[in-house]
Amino acid sequence: MKESGDFVAFQRRSGSSPVSQADDPEQLYRLLARSNNGPDSVWGHQSKVLEKWHADHYSEADVAIELPTGAGKTLVGGLIGEFLRRKEGSRVAYLCPTKQLARQTASRLADYGIPQVLLTGRVPTWNQAERAQFDSGRAVAVSVYSHVFNSNPALVGADLLVLDDARAAEGYVAGPWSLKIPRSHYESAYKDVLSTLSSALDPLVYKRLVTPNPDGQYLSSVYLASPLGVAARSAELETALSDAVAMGKVGEDAVHAWRFIEGRAARCMVYISYNQILIRPLISPTFLHPAFSEPRRRLYMSATLGAGGELERSFGRRKIKRIPVPAGWDKEGTGRRFFAFPELAEDLAADNQKLAPFVAGIIAKAGRAVVLTPDSRTASTFREHFLPVGYPTLNAQEVEDDLTRFTSQTAAALVLNNRYDGIDLPDDQCRLVVLVGLPAKGDLQERFLHGSLGAVEVLQERMRARIQQGSGRATRNLRDHAAVLVLGRDLTSYLTRREIQEAMHPEIHAELEFGVDTSLGFTSTAMLENLDVFTEHADAWTAVDDSIVAARETYSRAEAPGVADLQRAVRHEIVAAEAIWSGDLPFALNSVRSVLDKLRGDRTPKRYGALWSYLGFSIARQLADQTGDSNYRETANIYYRDTWKNSQGTTWLSHLAAPAERDAAPQPPELALTDEVAMRNILAATDLAGVEAFEELLKARAGLEGTEYTAYEAGLVHLGRLAGAQPSYGNEGDEGDALPDAVWIFDKAQWVIWEAKSQAKETGQIGADQVRQTGAHLRTAEKEQEKAAPGDSVCLLASPKNKVHSSAHAVAEENVYRVRPPEVLDLFDRLSRAWQTARARGLATLSIPELATIFKAEQALPSQWLPLMRNRPLWKKPAQ
């Protein structure tokens, strides 16, 4: 017990005494560094970022900072938070994706001398004294996203939110508004809700969804319920959801989500697969979530910020200012990764049965491996076939509170499903990362956008960020290193594409390029030897590493097509989404128009625009029904026709042949868009109407009968004109194989790109380089035309070879097909006959429908001959 003389009245607690006011965050750190356990000073690039924020963005509500892993994001975010806490008395919450990262962040802030309290886990267990330190602005609260994005947020009243790993936060942010009903656990609720939506689905789709044994297509596809049908049955849908919640037929997360969407289910998108129903808004309405929207400032921290509006869509913010990565760090990454592509190795590509044992052997040799998969099915398959027998495995939940459960084992696989962030495994904790499958299979909305709608462009930044984040899970500092195995045909094909590599960070670009070059054309034995040299990381690796660094210095990150248009459109997307959520349909319709106006550029992603056109149709039709205004009805028809036009090559809209739309939607045109364009171009080709010009054109057949490449390529160009392409042009430059041999452009409907190997022999095999080259021609044509190719464009490789090398299948894109020379001649003959009949009838006197009838009789419409050219997709191995 203290003696009375030991007590000092009103003694101030540690941390509450006045401190010198710093003029900026960097000066603040100089004060903190006198007694903290951190570095003596901030690094140069950190100084630049802090100076930029203080000088230009101090008063901004939403600011994003890009700093690579290992570049000190935590110190930058912590210093900005601590500066505002001291200067303005701000309450600061620093949010992380996981509890493990929150603990790590709290420890680092403590080392930097920044007062902090760790508030994670169940809220009733929180230390109330520590909670009071946040509430009173005495310390920075370090927590997780779920304590803000929650139906009952635990962290409220913050003045600043620091959002770490912001690019990976979409799932955390959308969670409160995402009502999921998995069939496997809640079949009764699934069927009840599905029944209320029967009129919002194509009858054939509905029939397959209720059957106990659907075929593979219906097991994996994701369908969008008609918004008109959902609105028409909104009362029944709300009742079914309310009953499911009240009777405990859904999970706890769905119960919480119901609190957010109750009364607004008709304003959500409803996605349905055979295994799950997801009801959520297209963009999370965070503007009505006070715990996120009321703070004066939000600071988004990420190793990759990307472009194209991805960050704004994820957080539902109209405008986020960006502070880009400082010079020097724009090329240099963190640590070294060695990408290996087993499916490109000569022997493994030829015999798939050898692949799984090869991968299992690498994992066994490495000891610990982190395995990243896009979905639970892929994860299960990997665990069953690609791990050594009896190998210990863990999942994300098992290491959430204690990562040493993995790192303390000499042999273990940490298999993470759709989790590319939030796990740090530096140095010897892990030297092997396995990426399995294309990371585009998040929730049903993401799967719909990618797989059903085909709006790949709007997800490109998200996929690239996940690949960069995932491949860097085990390289957490400048001297760290880890091997990265790339598995899955879709991911292998994606990462071997040069334009995908060019859109990555220069360090990743150089590493991927090196990985492809050392995998393609080599055996698995050579790959193992390379992995050994890399793992030893001794002198033998140094020269190799120097070559990667040299390549990195020559690269700059290239912006993907359509990114600028998407960035311009995102503000209007969020305004439209907010109006829909608020029930203001007239304002929502005006905003949809603004979105589409921004998505009208030549390099715009048309399929994403098609979705917004479809929303415009749905909104306008609802307004027509509510007001009786015929102008709204005509507006709806215009939007619907635009939806059809921009959805070429996809089936999502045909699967919306729902009873609810039977009388609302106009009938699609009888003539396919590409056919209409071809017929219009043929009627306009007056220079071919004369006898001499037409006869000269027909002589091009001789070039297609032979093997001489210049005559063959000229023949393909003439064939394009017969088919109705305008323009149809060939390779007249000096770049040889870098250019396509023929490009057929059918306006905004479809492009057909040709690579011809007329001089090849029937013996031998089509190689991977030829297939990669063919797929790349589409991007070359886009650069030449200065516009994005329509979504259903194809690349055709004309070759007499009967066999395809196994590695070629692994790198083939899904729009690349093999065509035999006799099929090209057959197309020439059918088009010639159709032309001759049309000329005999008087080409100038024919209408588009009349000309189409003539071409249809000869099977010469694009919609007839293109399916024949697509019989042999090169990504698909023929049945043995």
TITI-676021 format. One record per residue (C-alpha): y, z, x; residue in three letters. Coordinates in steps of 0.02 Angstrom, whole numbers, plus 50000, padded with zeros to 5 digits. Each point is the difference from the previous one (the first is absolute). Layout:
N
YZXALA...
//
This chain:
880
500005000050000MET501754995750063LYS501185014150039GLU501604999849903SER500954996050155GLY499004984050024ASP500594992249838PHE501494988250001VAL500764997649828ALA500054982449931PHE499144992550150GLN499964981049980ARG498314991450002ARG499554987850136SER500644982649962GLY501415005549886SER501345002850132SER501394987150013PRO499734985950122VAL501194987950079SER500324985449886GLN499404983950081ALA500984984249969ASP498464988949985ASP498095001550004PRO499894995850185GLU501215013850047GLN499015011749889LEU498454996650102TYR500915004150161ARG500345017149925LEU498215002149941LEU499294994450168ALA500735015250087ARG498615010949929SER498724989149913ASN498304993850059ASN500404981549979GLY500634986850122PRO501605003050094ASP500914986449905SER499714986349873VAL499374983350065TRP501184985350014GLY499304990849848HIS500065016149897GLN501815001950050SER500404982449939LYS499185003049832VAL500875016749975LEU501684992550049GLU499744985449880LYS499575011749856TRP501475011550033HIS501274986050024ALA499474987849863ASP498835008549876HIS500505018249991TYR500524998849817SER498674987749944GLU498785006049868ALA498504990250063ASP499734995950184VAL498424994250087ALA499685002250186ILE498684990050093GLU499255007850155LEU498274995950070PRO498675013250018THR500345010350155GLY501874996249995ALA500465017149930GLY500264997449813LYS499745018549964THR501415005350115LEU501204987149927VAL499615004649819GLY500005018550040GLY501664999250091LEU500864990749858ILE499325012949878GLY500515014850109GLU501734992550030PHE500314998549812LEU499275017349970ARG501225007850122ARG501504989149962LYS499904999349810GLU498785013949958GLY498784986849937SER498275004449940ARG498834988750097VAL498194995449958ALA498984990350127TYR498554991449911LEU498394993850081CYS498504990849924PRO498735013550042THR499885018750032LYS499354996650174GLN501554989850044LEU501125012949918ALA499285013650112ARG500244988850151GLN501804996349950THR500415018349971ALA499335004250172SER501074986650081ARG501575005449908LEU499705017750059ALA499874993650180ASP501664991049976TYR500825016249945GLY500214994549820ILE499685014149875PRO498604994549884GLN498785006549870VAL498344991849959LEU499764998649812LEU498334991649966THR498445004049902GLY499965007949827ARG501755005149946VAL499495017449937PRO499425004150177THR501684995850080TRP500895013750095ASN501495003649888GLN501065006050144ALA499744983450087GLU500354990849838ARG501645009649988ALA500494994150174GLN499944982049936PHE500875004249836ASP501415008750093SER500194986250128GLY499445011150144ARG498544989050055ALA499294982649981VAL498514999649881ALA498544989750065VAL498854994449861SER499034985349928VAL500494986149882TYR498985007049857SER501135015349987HIS501454988749953VAL499104985849910PHE499155010749871ASN500105003549814SER500575017450049ASN500874998150168PRO499945015350111ALA501424994650115LEU501584997549899VAL501835001850040GLY499954991550170ALA501584991750063ASP499064989450126LEU498234993349993LEU499284994050165VAL498554988649954LEU498824997550146ASP498784985250009ASP501014992649857ALA499144983050006ARG498365008549954ALA500715009949855ALA499834987749854GLU498425008349937GLY500745017550010TYR501594994549910VAL499114990449862ALA498695013549974GLY500925010249867PRO500234984549890TRP498244992950030SER498765004549865LEU498274995150062LYS498415000449897ILE498484996550109PRO498534994049898ARG498715008850108SER500685017449962HIS500854997849831TYR499084986049911GLU500415006649826SER501874999650033ALA499864983250088TYR499154992249847LYS501205008149877ASP501534993550090VAL499204983050030LEU499644998549814SER501835002449955THR500444985850120LEU498764987249935SER501384989149925SER500935000550167ALA498564992050095LEU499154983250000ASP498495001949882PRO498814993950135LEU500695012650125VAL499895014049872TYR498204995549961LYS499525000750184ARG500915016550026LEU499035008749862VAL498304993050050THR498905011650104PRO499514986450124ASN501434988250044PRO499854987050137ASP500815001850170GLY501654991849953GLN500345012149860TYR499495014850107LEU501324996450131SER501434991549906SER501575009049940VAL500814994649837TYR501745003049932LEU500055004749816ALA501284989949903SER501635010149992PRO500254993049826LEU498285006249949GLY500325017050079VAL501665001549907ALA499204995049836ALA498645013350019ARG501085013050084SER499755013149863ALA498114998450010GLU500065000150190LEU501065015850003GLU498825008449878THR498474995450103ALA500815006550160LEU500625015949916SER498275003649929ASP499184996850169ALA501185012350084VAL499825013149864ALA498104999049999MET499815000450190GLY499324982350008LYS501064995650152VAL500315007650170GLY501365012250051GLU501064986350081ASP499974990149837ALA500535015549903VAL501525001850114HIS500394981449990ALA499955000849810TRP501485012050005ARG501004986350087PHE499524985149893ILE499735007849829GLU501044990249875GLY500244986050126ARG498254992750017ALA500624983749926ALA501274998850141ARG498635000750131CYS498914986650075MET498185002149950VAL498734993950128TYR498164999649958ILE498464997550105SER498205003349954TYR500085016450094ASN501735006749958GLN501544999249890ILE501705002850081LEU501585002749896ILE501595000550104ARG501744992350010PRO500194985050114LEU501295009950102ILE500005019049994SER501515006449898PRO500545012550132THR501784999349932PHE499415012149864LEU499135011850122HIS501325013050049PRO499035007050147ALA500194983050083PHE501544992249921SER501205014950002GLU500085003650188PRO501594992850074ARG499034991750140ARG498274992950035ARG499494995650178LEU498494988550015TYR499075000750167MET498684987450051SER499254991250150ALA500144983849900THR501294997249865LEU499684981749966GLY501044989349885ALA499834991249835GLY500495015249897GLY498355009150025GLU500845016750037LEU501174998749851GLU498574995749881ARG498945014450064SER501365013049969PHE500894991849853GLY501674999750091ARG501184985349976ARG500704999850176LYS499415008150161ILE501044997650157LYS498974997150158ARG500245005650179ILE498864988350099PRO498965004650150VAL501115001050155PRO499974986650133ALA498535002250119GLY498905007949868TRP500084983949898ASP498684992850117LYS499135015150076GLU498715009349897GLY499055016150024THR498445000150109GLY498804985650021ARG498774993149875ARG498604988050040PHE499564990149844PHE498224993549994ALA499354988249865PHE498095001449995PRO499824986849864GLU500744987150119LEU498725003250138ALA498834985250021GLU498365009049969ASP500625011849864LEU500844986049904ALA498384990150002ALA498935014649941ASP500805012449880ASN498505011550015GLN500545004550177LYS501755005449951LEU499645017249927ALA498905005950146PRO501324993850122PHE501375010049914VAL498885015349986ALA499664999050186GLY501864999750042ILE500325015249888ILE498555009650077ALA500684996550174LYS501775005149953ALA499425016149918GLY501455002549880ARG500694985749896ALA501274999149859VAL499534986849871VAL501344993249881LEU499454990849843THR501014993349852PRO498885006849861ASP498555011549964SER498744985849981ARG500384993550175THR499915017750068ALA498295002849921SER499334983750068THR500615004350174PHE499235017349997ARG498354992849941GLU499834985450121HIS501175001550149PHE499785017850063LEU498595006350110PRO498615007849899VAL500415017949953GLY501744999050075TYR501165014249941PRO501394993749886THR501565008149929LEU501314994649875ASN501865003449982ALA499795015449891GLN498855008350128GLU501304999050139VAL501575002749896GLU500165018150053ASP499084999550164ASP499894984150104LEU498955008950130THR498534998349881ARG500004982150066PHE500745001550174THR498865014450052SER498434989549973GLN499334989150138THR499344987249875ALA500784997249829ALA500794986649892ALA501565004149899LEU499934987349857VAL501664998549908LEU500174990349838ASN501704991249977ASN500795012150121ARG500924991750145TYR501225014050036ASP500055018850020GLY498625002550131ILE500515001950182ASP498614998950130LEU500814999050172PRO499164998150169ASP498185005750012ASP499975005849820GLN499524982149955CYS499854983750096ARG499314988749864LEU500784993749838VAL499034988949880VAL500994989749875LEU498894993549860VAL500654987649872GLY501744993849953LEU501105014949951PRO500554993149832ALA498915009949881LYS501025015349955GLY500195004149816ASP499644987249864LEU501804993850002GLN499864995450182GLU498314991849973ARG500724990149854PHE501504994150101LEU498904994550145HIS498384994349923GLY500414994449822SER501814994550008LEU499894994050180GLY501745006750040ALA499535002650181VAL501784998950065GLU500605015549909VAL498595010150082LEU500094992350173GLN501125013450073GLU498915013649925ARG498424992450075MET500794997550171ARG500665017849999ALA498285006949958ARG499184989950138ILE501295005950127GLN499895017949940GLN498115000049990GLY499714992150169SER501155013150076GLY499135015549932ARG499275003650173ALA501454994250108THR501335013249974ARG500954999850165ASN500544987550133LEU498485002650113ARG498705001149863ASP498694986549972HIS498664995949871ALA498874985549955ALA500184992449827VAL498524991249920LEU500494987549864VAL498674997149867LEU499934990249838GLY500244981349980ARG501635002149902ASP500795011250132LEU499324989750145THR500694984049925SER501675008349964TYR500265006950175LEU499504984050089THR501404990449914ARG501434997050121ARG501395002249872GLU499285017049952ILE499995005150183GLN501784993650020GLU500595010949856ALA499305015750084MET500895011050127HIS500004990450166PRO498835012850080GLU498724998049859ILE500254981250006HIS499544999250183ALA498515011749976GLU499324990249852LEU500194983550090GLU499095007050151PHE498645007249889GLY499674983449914VAL499994990550165ASP498725012050075THR498895000049845SER499944982049943LEU498734989950097GLY499265014850093PHE498395009649971THR499815018049943SER499425004350176THR501674994250069ALA500895010049865MET499065015750051LEU500474997350182GLU501824997949951ASN499945016049897LEU499275009450149ASP501394994050115VAL501315004949871PHE499225017149968THR499945003950187GLU501844994950008HIS499934998550189ALA500604986750122ASP498984986249918ALA501025002249843TRP501715000650083THR500174981250029ALA499464996749822VAL501265012349934ASP501374991650101ASP499614983449917SER500165008049827ILE501675007750047VAL500614983250067ALA499524991449838ALA500825013749898ARG501674997450087GLU500044981749946THR499745003949815TYR501195004549861SER499465005149828ARG500124985349879ALA500555002449821GLU498714994149873ALA500524986749873PRO500775006949842GLY500465016950075VAL501874997249983ALA499854994849818ASP498925015049960LEU501265011550082GLN501414992449898ARG499005001549839ALA499415017950018VAL501605008249939ARG499894990249838HIS498145003849985GLU500365018550003ILE501444998349875VAL498834990349884ALA498615012950021ALA501215014249961GLU500614991049843ALA498214997049942ILE499585018350027TRP501565005249905SER499584988349855GLY501564989350022ASP499164983149975LEU501594989149990PRO500625006850167PHE498244998550072ALA499944981649950LEU501664996750086ASN499355008550157SER498404989849998VAL501094984650001ARG500905006850154SER498335003150086VAL499454982249970LEU501674993050055ASP499725008650169LYS498214993450008LEU500464981749980ARG500144995650183GLY498904986850081ASP499085013350099ARG499805012049854THR498305007349952PRO499734990649836LYS498545010249937ARG500965016250008TYR501384990949907GLY498694995049871ALA499665018349962LEU501855003049970TRP500084984549890SER498565007149900TYR500925016549980LEU501524990049943GLY498924991349870PHE499305016649938SER501715008349987ILE500834984949916ALA498594998649874ARG500125018549956GLN501884997849975LEU499694984749891ALA498815009949890ASP501205014849991GLN501594990149963THR499394983949920GLY501134990650122ASP499254982850033SER500934998850165ASN498895013750068TYR498494990249943ARG500564984550096GLU500395010750152THR498235007049991ALA499294982349995ASN500994995050155ILE499395015250096TYR498214996649948TYR500054981950059ARG500715005950167ASP498575012450012THR498714986249977TRP500884988750125LYS500055013250137ASN498235006449970SER499104984250054GLN498355003850087GLY499785017249923THR499055005649846THR500965015849955TRP501034991549864LEU498504991549920SER499215017349990HIS501505005249896LEU499474988949857ALA500115015649895ALA500055000349809PRO501685008850013ALA500734984650083GLU499144986849896ARG501504996649890ASP501345006150120ALA499704989150153ALA500314981349998PRO498534988850034GLN499844995250183PRO500344981750039PRO498524988349975GLU500294992350171LEU499795011150152ALA501595001850102LEU499314991050154THR499394985749890ASP501714998549919GLU500874999650169VAL498784986950066ALA500234988849849MET501895001450009ARG499984995550185ASN498884985049970ILE501154993449864LEU501465002150119ALA499114990750142ALA500804983349959THR499794994150179ASP498124999349971LEU500084990449837ALA500074982850082GLY498424990650043VAL500304998750187GLU500465018250022ALA498525006049900PHE498774988550088GLU500665006150168GLU499725017849944LEU498204996349955LEU499664994050176LYS500135018150053ALA498215002049943ARG499414991750160ALA500785014150100GLY499065012849897LEU498364990650027GLU500185000850189GLY500165013850128THR501564995050098GLU501155014849972TYR501704991449981THR499334988049869ALA499095014149911TYR501545011149994GLU501054985449936ALA498674997249867GLY500185018149943LEU501884997949983VAL499774984449893HIS498665008949899LEU501265013749963GLY501204987249928ARG498634993249889LEU499645017849942ALA501815002549948GLY500615010950144ALA501854998450042GLN500255001050143PRO498374995850086SER500224999950188TYR499005001750158GLY500045005650180ASN501274989250087GLU500565012450131GLY499415003950175ASP499275017149963GLU498254993549964GLY498855013149926ASP501455011649959ALA500494988649854LEU499014995749844PRO499314982349989ASP500624997649822ALA501065010149879VAL499984996249814TRP501365008749902ILE499945000949811PHE501725007949979ASP499895018649960LYS498274998549923ALA498834997850148GLN499874994050179TRP498474992350082VAL499945001150190ILE498764989750103TRP499205002150170GLU498904985050041ALA498634999550131LYS499544981949973SER499374997250177GLN498805014749994ALA498124997149998LYS498835006849868GLU499145010450131THR500715016550059GLY500995012649900GLN501745002449932ILE500765013550110GLY501105014949964ALA501514992450089ASP499954984849885GLN499935011149847VAL501435011150059ARG501014984450040GLN499704992949826THR500595015849914GLY501545001150111ALA500554982549946HIS500615007049835LEU501275011050091ARG500504985050106THR500344989949844ALA501015014449927GLU501105000250155LYS500254981249990GLU500445000749816GLN500995016150018GLU499195007149845LYS498485010049951ALA498454990549945ALA499445002449820PRO498685013349978GLY498534988549967ASP500264988850151SER498474994950100VAL499554994950177CYS498624987050017LEU499014997150160LEU499224982549995ALA498534999450121SER498314991350007PRO499185015250079LYS498645007749894ASN500065017550074LYS501325013450019VAL499975012750140HIS499735017649935SER501615006750077SER500984986449908ALA499535008149834HIS500725016550061ALA501734992950039VAL500124988049852ALA501365003349872GLU499514998849818GLU501014984149971ASN499114990050137VAL498624987949949TYR498844987650085ARG499974982049937VAL498784986250048ARG500704982550041PRO499024991549858PRO500895011449876GLU501674994150066VAL499484981849975LEU499395003949824ASP501705007449957LEU500874984550069PHE498924988849890ASP500315010149841ARG501875000450030LEU500024981350037SER499114996049837ARG501215010949901ALA501494991650083TRP499324982749964GLN499775004049816THR501735007649988ALA500794984850084ARG499074988449884ALA500685009749852ARG501754999250071GLY500405015550102LEU501845000049951ALA499575000449815THR498855015150005LEU500455017849954SER499355014850099ILE498655004149869PRO499454981849993GLU499884998750189LEU499055016650005ALA498734993049877THR499664985250116ILE499805011250153PHE498935012349903LYS498774986149957ALA499724997050186GLU499905018650043GLN501574997150102ALA501155013949940LEU500325013850129PRO499215012649882SER498424989550007GLN499844995250183TRP500655016050078LEU498525010649939PRO498854987550085LEU500935002250163MET499815018849985ARG498125000249987ASN499775006450178ARG501125015050036PRO499895003250185LEU500065018949984TRP498384999749904LYS498394998250097LYS498744988249918PRO498435008049930ALA498605000850127GLN
//
